Amino acid sequence: MNVLAFLSTLPIQGTALAMLGAALAVALPCSGSATGVGTVGRAGAGLLSVDPGKFSRVLVMQILPGTQGLYGLVIWFFALTKLGFFSGGLLELTVREGLSFFGACLPVAIGGLVFGIVQGRICAGGISLIAKKPKDVSRSIILAIMMEFYAILALLASFLMLNHFQF
């Protein structure tokens, strides 16, 4: 018995799987962003306790890991719109459609979790660079933006796959 045939025997609707994918698309990136922002916040607080004049530089570094949560929210909103959530009636999907929809949400879900955490570590390292060489803030931002590129690719992958669905 293949996996789809087995799942078809379970009392699970495809719509529930799609909603789970949408929920993960927002929950995991927000968790990654919260972790990343917290990591940078700890490093930034240390620097600001010594030199409060570097607040604007620290703030820029702290904002960057928060973008993954925003990307997850965009996909969550797009997914729920595709499912008819905001128009008053959810679509009824087959298990196959629900799994496909769930899978389309995974790039931003998993990517946002991982990239938010890693970008937080990169930005915390950038705080150390700013502490020693304040004029190198642009280099710190460029290093963090390299990770942002992959988060945008995950956002794009989920968006394009979700856009494929025509219900």
Backbone as CSV, one residue per row, in Angstrom:
resi,resn,N_x,N_y,N_z,CA_x,CA_y,CA_z,C_x,C_y,C_z
1,MET,0.846,-1.171,0.000,0.000,0.000,0.000,0.896,1.241,0.000
2,ASN,0.681,2.134,-0.946,1.496,3.344,-0.984,1.004,4.368,0.039
3,VAL,1.792,5.386,0.230,1.521,6.375,1.283,0.214,7.122,1.014
4,LEU,-0.025,7.540,-0.222,-1.255,8.272,-0.523,-2.489,7.414,-0.306
5,ALA,-2.405,6.135,-0.670,-3.537,5.247,-0.440,-3.791,5.082,1.051
6,PHE,-2.717,4.970,1.833,-2.857,4.862,3.282,-3.475,6.127,3.870
7,LEU,-2.973,7.294,3.431,-3.507,8.553,3.949,-4.970,8.748,3.580
8,SER,-5.371,8.206,2.423,-6.762,8.324,2.003,-7.697,7.550,2.919
9,THR,-7.177,6.548,3.628,-8.011,5.776,4.535,-8.163,6.446,5.901
10,LEU,-7.316,7.445,6.190,-7.389,8.129,7.475,-8.482,9.199,7.446
11,PRO,-9.043,9.487,8.605,-10.079,10.521,8.649,-9.461,11.929,8.662
12,ILE,-8.625,12.204,7.667,-7.973,13.508,7.539,-8.419,14.103,6.214
13,GLN,-8.819,15.336,6.266,-9.173,16.016,5.031,-7.941,16.705,4.482
14,GLY,-7.911,16.838,3.169,-6.800,17.538,2.543,-6.718,18.988,2.988
15,THR,-7.865,19.581,3.268,-7.885,20.971,3.726,-7.151,21.116,5.051
16,ALA,-7.283,20.144,5.921,-6.586,20.194,7.208,-5.076,20.138,7.000
17,LEU,-4.625,19.329,6.067,-3.193,19.267,5.762,-2.707,20.601,5.200
18,ALA,-3.509,21.208,4.340,-3.146,22.503,3.765,-3.083,23.577,4.853
19,MET,-4.036,23.558,5.774,-4.036,24.532,6.882,-2.829,24.317,7.789
20,LEU,-2.455,23.064,7.997,-1.263,22.773,8.788,-0.015,23.338,8.109
21,GLY,0.071,23.188,6.801,1.189,23.763,6.059,1.235,25.274,6.199
22,ALA,0.079,25.925,6.098,0.024,27.383,6.249,0.435,27.795,7.660
23,ALA,-0.005,27.031,8.655,0.356,27.345,10.044,1.864,27.212,10.254
24,LEU,2.449,26.163,9.698,3.900,25.991,9.825,4.660,27.073,9.061
25,ALA,4.076,27.543,7.953,4.723,28.581,7.153,4.884,29.878,7.936
26,VAL,4.035,30.112,8.913,4.183,31.320,9.726,4.853,31.015,11.063
27,ALA,4.549,29.876,11.657,5.063,29.571,13.003,6.578,29.329,13.014
28,LEU,7.067,28.548,12.084,8.496,28.227,12.093,9.381,29.434,11.762
29,PRO,9.055,30.219,10.724,9.879,31.405,10.480,9.813,32.429,11.625
30,CYS,8.641,32.572,12.245,8.560,33.494,13.391,9.419,32.987,14.541
31,SER,9.462,31.683,14.735,10.326,31.114,15.777,11.793,31.354,15.451
32,GLY,12.173,31.156,14.195,13.546,31.407,13.780,13.913,32.872,13.930
33,SER,12.995,33.763,13.545,13.250,35.196,13.683,13.365,35.595,15.143
34,ALA,12.480,35.072,15.984,12.538,35.412,17.409,13.865,34.970,18.020
35,THR,14.308,33.787,17.642,15.597,33.301,18.145,16.743,34.174,17.640
36,GLY,16.729,34.488,16.344,17.783,35.315,15.760,17.806,36.717,16.336
37,VAL,16.636,37.323,16.465,16.558,38.669,17.025,17.016,38.665,18.481
38,GLY,16.689,37.613,19.203,17.139,37.499,20.595,18.646,37.368,20.702
39,THR,19.228,36.610,19.802,20.682,36.447,19.790,21.372,37.794,19.549
40,VAL,20.867,38.534,18.568,21.449,39.839,18.259,21.189,40.824,19.398
41,GLY,20.023,40.719,20.001,19.693,41.612,21.110,20.647,41.465,22.285
42,ARG,21.008,40.226,22.587,21.975,39.995,23.673,23.333,40.602,23.336
43,ALA,23.780,40.382,22.116,25.073,40.946,21.706,25.003,42.472,21.669
44,GLY,23.895,42.990,21.158,23.731,44.438,21.071,23.665,45.100,22.428
45,ALA,22.993,44.460,23.371,22.914,45.027,24.722,24.295,45.131,25.352
46,GLY,25.120,44.146,25.090,26.492,44.193,25.596,27.259,45.370,25.026
47,LEU,27.144,45.581,23.718,27.835,46.705,23.087,27.271,48.037,23.576
48,LEU,25.962,48.143,23.672,25.343,49.399,24.088,25.633,49.753,25.539
49,SER,25.917,48.747,26.363,26.273,49.047,27.752,27.623,49.765,27.832
50,VAL,28.452,49.559,26.815,29.761,50.201,26.765,29.717,51.481,25.930
51,ASP,28.947,51.443,24.815,28.912,52.588,23.891,27.479,52.804,23.382
52,PRO,26.634,53.544,24.126,25.243,53.779,23.726,25.109,54.529,22.395
53,GLY,26.119,55.166,21.943,26.073,55.914,20.695,25.976,55.041,19.450
54,LYS,26.132,53.752,19.609,26.071,52.835,18.458,24.684,52.193,18.312
55,PHE,23.681,52.794,18.949,22.339,52.204,18.939,21.794,52.000,17.523
56,SER,21.921,52.991,16.659,21.343,52.864,15.313,21.993,51.720,14.538
57,ARG,23.273,51.528,14.708,23.966,50.430,14.027,23.510,49.083,14.563
58,VAL,23.344,49.022,15.882,22.870,47.779,16.511,21.442,47.478,16.059
59,LEU,20.619,48.509,15.970,19.219,48.316,15.572,19.107,47.732,14.166
60,VAL,19.918,48.232,13.252,19.906,47.693,11.880,20.240,46.206,11.902
61,MET,21.237,45.833,12.668,21.643,44.426,12.735,20.558,43.567,13.389
62,GLN,19.827,44.140,14.332,18.799,43.360,15.005,17.553,43.178,14.145
63,ILE,17.276,44.116,13.285,16.094,44.021,12.426,16.236,42.904,11.389
64,LEU,17.442,42.694,10.871,17.629,41.759,9.755,17.099,40.346,10.000
65,PRO,17.364,39.695,11.139,16.836,38.339,11.310,15.313,38.285,11.448
66,GLY,14.693,39.431,11.685,13.239,39.465,11.816,12.494,39.345,10.508
67,THR,13.184,39.473,9.406,12.507,39.425,8.112,11.959,38.033,7.785
68,GLN,12.572,36.990,8.321,12.081,35.635,8.037,10.637,35.457,8.548
69,GLY,10.351,36.015,9.709,8.985,35.955,10.229,8.009,36.675,9.314
70,LEU,8.449,37.786,8.759,7.615,38.532,7.812,7.357,37.710,6.554
71,TYR,8.389,37.044,6.054,8.205,36.204,4.866,7.211,35.072,5.142
72,GLY,7.309,34.483,6.328,6.355,33.443,6.703,4.938,33.973,6.774
73,LEU,4.776,35.172,7.294,3.450,35.780,7.381,2.874,36.038,5.990
74,VAL,3.712,36.451,5.059,3.262,36.677,3.679,2.752,35.377,3.069
75,ILE,3.502,34.295,3.234,3.073,33.006,2.671,1.825,32.494,3.378
76,TRP,1.751,32.654,4.700,0.554,32.266,5.454,-0.675,32.973,4.895
77,PHE,-0.568,34.282,4.715,-1.695,35.069,4.198,-2.061,34.627,2.784
78,PHE,-1.053,34.418,1.940,-1.297,33.986,0.564,-1.950,32.603,0.538
79,ALA,-1.448,31.692,1.383,-2.003,30.335,1.431,-3.457,30.352,1.889
80,LEU,-3.742,31.103,2.937,-5.126,31.159,3.423,-6.047,31.828,2.412
81,THR,-5.534,32.792,1.677,-6.332,33.418,0.616,-6.647,32.396,-0.473
82,LYS,-5.640,31.603,-0.869,-5.864,30.566,-1.891,-6.889,29.532,-1.423
83,LEU,-6.909,29.255,-0.112,-7.842,28.264,0.436,-9.239,28.824,0.652
84,GLY,-9.416,30.119,0.465,-10.727,30.729,0.648,-11.053,31.083,2.089
85,PHE,-10.084,31.106,2.938,-10.294,31.354,4.366,-10.901,32.727,4.621
86,PHE,-10.424,33.737,3.928,-10.869,35.099,4.176,-12.166,35.444,3.450
87,SER,-12.565,34.618,2.505,-13.800,34.886,1.767,-15.001,34.191,2.389
88,GLY,-14.802,33.475,3.471,-15.928,32.898,4.196,-16.149,31.415,4.005
89,GLY,-15.450,30.788,3.097,-15.651,29.357,2.904,-14.373,28.661,2.481
90,LEU,-13.925,27.729,3.291,-12.722,26.975,2.949,-13.020,25.992,1.824
91,LEU,-12.060,25.840,0.951,-12.179,24.836,-0.099,-12.010,23.451,0.511
92,GLU,-12.660,22.473,-0.081,-12.469,21.090,0.345,-11.462,20.457,-0.603
93,LEU,-10.318,20.110,-0.047,-9.247,19.534,-0.850,-9.153,18.039,-0.613
94,THR,-8.709,17.326,-1.624,-8.415,15.913,-1.456,-7.125,15.798,-0.645
95,VAL,-6.838,14.604,-0.191,-5.599,14.388,0.548,-4.396,14.710,-0.337
96,ARG,-4.447,14.321,-1.583,-3.350,14.597,-2.521,-3.150,16.108,-2.683
97,GLU,-4.237,16.842,-2.879,-4.138,18.297,-3.008,-3.629,18.933,-1.715
98,GLY,-4.120,18.428,-0.587,-3.694,18.955,0.708,-2.218,18.732,0.960
99,LEU,-1.731,17.548,0.596,-0.303,17.264,0.753,0.544,18.137,-0.165
100,SER,0.065,18.356,-1.370,0.793,19.227,-2.295,0.853,20.650,-1.760
101,PHE,-0.260,21.109,-1.239,-0.332,22.449,-0.665,0.579,22.550,0.558
102,PHE,0.546,21.525,1.387,1.425,21.449,2.565,2.887,21.539,2.132
103,GLY,3.248,20.763,1.124,4.619,20.762,0.617,5.039,22.110,0.058
104,ALA,4.102,22.826,-0.536,4.417,24.151,-1.077,4.745,25.151,0.024
105,CYS,4.241,24.919,1.213,4.518,25.810,2.352,5.846,25.495,3.036
106,LEU,6.402,24.328,2.778,7.611,23.908,3.491,8.874,24.728,3.217
107,PRO,9.131,25.190,1.978,10.376,25.948,1.796,10.488,27.157,2.716
108,VAL,9.435,27.947,2.796,9.505,29.125,3.664,9.447,28.716,5.136
109,ALA,8.746,27.637,5.450,8.647,27.193,6.843,10.001,26.743,7.373
110,ILE,10.606,25.811,6.686,11.897,25.271,7.143,13.006,26.295,6.931
111,GLY,13.011,26.923,5.760,14.024,27.930,5.484,13.963,29.078,6.475
112,GLY,12.769,29.567,6.754,12.629,30.680,7.687,13.115,30.343,9.082
113,LEU,12.860,29.131,9.516,13.340,28.703,10.836,14.868,28.711,10.877
114,VAL,15.464,28.030,9.921,16.924,27.891,9.900,17.607,29.228,9.602
115,PHE,17.124,29.935,8.597,17.786,31.170,8.179,17.675,32.261,9.242
116,GLY,16.559,32.320,9.959,16.412,33.314,11.019,17.422,33.102,12.130
117,ILE,17.613,31.844,12.501,18.579,31.523,13.558,20.002,31.817,13.098
118,VAL,20.340,31.357,11.896,21.695,31.549,11.382,21.982,33.027,11.128
119,GLN,21.005,33.736,10.578,21.223,35.151,10.339,21.399,35.912,11.658
120,GLY,20.723,35.475,12.698,20.929,36.075,14.012,22.360,35.897,14.488
121,ARG,22.913,34.728,14.252,24.311,34.485,14.635,25.273,35.356,13.820
122,ILE,24.977,35.484,12.528,25.815,36.330,11.674,25.741,37.784,12.143
123,CYS,24.548,38.245,12.446,24.379,39.634,12.892,25.017,39.865,14.260
124,ALA,24.963,38.864,15.131,25.645,38.988,16.424,27.156,39.115,16.209
125,GLY,27.682,38.369,15.252,29.089,38.524,14.891,29.353,39.903,14.319
126,GLY,28.396,40.434,13.557,28.521,41.785,13.020,28.561,42.830,14.121
127,ILE,27.840,42.580,15.196,27.879,43.484,16.356,29.305,43.526,16.924
128,SER,29.946,42.383,16.973,31.338,42.341,17.454,32.252,43.146,16.542
129,LEU,32.021,43.035,15.232,32.815,43.802,14.281,32.581,45.301,14.475
130,ILE,31.319,45.683,14.648,30.982,47.093,14.853,31.616,47.621,16.142
131,ALA,31.693,46.773,17.166,32.299,47.199,18.432,33.763,47.557,18.245
132,LYS,34.448,46.799,17.401,35.881,47.019,17.217,36.185,48.011,16.097
133,LYS,35.342,47.981,15.053,35.554,48.846,13.889,34.207,49.448,13.480
134,PRO,33.787,50.537,14.129,32.463,51.119,13.879,32.192,51.485,12.422
135,LYS,33.209,51.784,11.657,33.008,52.164,10.257,32.733,50.963,9.359
136,ASP,32.846,49.759,9.887,32.613,48.547,9.108,31.174,48.047,9.205
137,VAL,30.255,48.922,9.565,28.855,48.502,9.676,28.333,47.988,8.334
138,SER,28.745,48.601,7.234,28.271,48.145,5.920,28.756,46.729,5.615
139,ARG,29.943,46.384,6.043,30.440,45.023,5.837,29.619,44.029,6.655
140,SER,29.260,44.424,7.864,28.424,43.552,8.699,27.077,43.313,8.051
141,ILE,26.504,44.360,7.492,25.196,44.248,6.834,25.307,43.365,5.602
142,ILE,26.359,43.522,4.821,26.534,42.702,3.611,26.636,41.228,3.977
143,LEU,27.365,40.912,5.028,27.472,39.509,5.462,26.094,38.948,5.833
144,ALA,25.291,39.742,6.519,23.954,39.292,6.907,23.028,39.169,5.706
145,ILE,23.180,40.058,4.741,22.323,40.027,3.558,22.590,38.798,2.696
146,MET,23.769,38.243,2.781,24.049,37.006,2.042,23.088,35.905,2.481
147,MET,22.778,35.828,3.764,21.813,34.844,4.256,20.395,35.238,3.841
148,GLU,20.131,36.530,3.796,18.807,37.031,3.403,18.445,36.566,1.992
149,PHE,19.433,36.491,1.134,19.204,36.048,-0.241,18.550,34.665,-0.266
150,TYR,19.026,33.762,0.579,18.472,32.406,0.592,17.083,32.371,1.214
151,ALA,16.841,33.249,2.159,15.491,33.355,2.719,14.512,33.833,1.651
152,ILE,14.949,34.760,0.815,14.105,35.249,-0.272,13.856,34.140,-1.288
153,LEU,14.861,33.307,-1.541,14.652,32.174,-2.451,13.602,31.205,-1.899
154,ALA,13.637,30.948,-0.595,12.633,30.072,0.025,11.249,30.695,-0.086
155,LEU,11.151,31.998,0.145,9.885,32.714,-0.015,9.372,32.578,-1.439
156,LEU,10.258,32.790,-2.390,9.884,32.696,-3.800,9.437,31.285,-4.171
157,ALA,10.139,30.279,-3.672,9.767,28.890,-3.977,8.362,28.580,-3.464
158,SER,8.078,28.947,-2.227,6.740,28.691,-1.677,5.684,29.479,-2.441
159,PHE,5.977,30.736,-2.733,5.010,31.570,-3.447,4.690,30.980,-4.818
160,LEU,5.721,30.598,-5.569,5.489,30.063,-6.916,4.728,28.742,-6.880
161,MET,5.053,27.886,-5.912,4.321,26.615,-5.821,2.869,26.843,-5.418
162,LEU,2.626,27.742,-4.467,1.247,28.031,-4.078,0.477,28.691,-5.201
163,ASN,1.150,29.526,-5.963,0.491,30.219,-7.084,0.070,29.238,-8.173
164,HIS,0.690,28.088,-8.204,0.362,27.050,-9.192,-1.040,26.485,-8.992
165,PHE,-1.512,26.473,-7.747,-2.808,25.859,-7.442,-3.951,26.718,-7.992
166,GLN,-4.793,26.090,-8.790,-5.982,26.737,-9.340,-7.197,25.944,-8.892
167,PHE,-7.835,26.411,-7.854,-9.017,25.702,-7.328,-10.284,26.338,-7.829
